[in-house]
Amino acid sequence: MEYDAVFSSHVKDELQESYDWYEGKQLGLGERFLTIIERAVSTICRHPAAFSIKLNKFREYPVPKFLYVIIYEIVPDKGGVYILHVFNTYLNPKKK
């Protein structure tokens, strides 16, 4: 069963900030970042229980090629996964 993704209000801002930063470093890199994030979310939706629980009920999916993790929770009664953060691992881990 494939789940639907529901995003927290933080995710849009986190993605926009990361996109802008990567585009500032190299034209097209922000688009590549977003494409990899889309693929990662798709993988999470297909196999949500495949990734480790790190804190309480939250799981982390390490994003390939970029130093980010997607922090999410499986919400089976709603048939989805709740994406809490797209977190840059260079940041202070206490901000997770």
Phi, psi and omega in degrees: 000131178265133180269160172267152177261134174239130186255139175290166179294339180287329190297317181302314179295318180298316180292319179297316179298316180292317178303310181300318180297313181293321178295326177292332179279320182201126180302128180095343182290327176296320177296319178298318178302311181297323178297317179292324176296316178301316178296320180296316178296321177299318177297316178300316181295328178281326185224062188295330183273000184284347186248152191293143169280125183256321182213123182053244182256005185270137179252160178231134175246117178286125182283124179297141173072350177230149183272066180228157168232145174261121181260124186213168178227139174277129179239080188298326181291341176256359179067034183208182173240138180260114180272111184276313182212152163247100195258128175282120184288352174285341182283166177300122183299340178292343178282349178300000000 
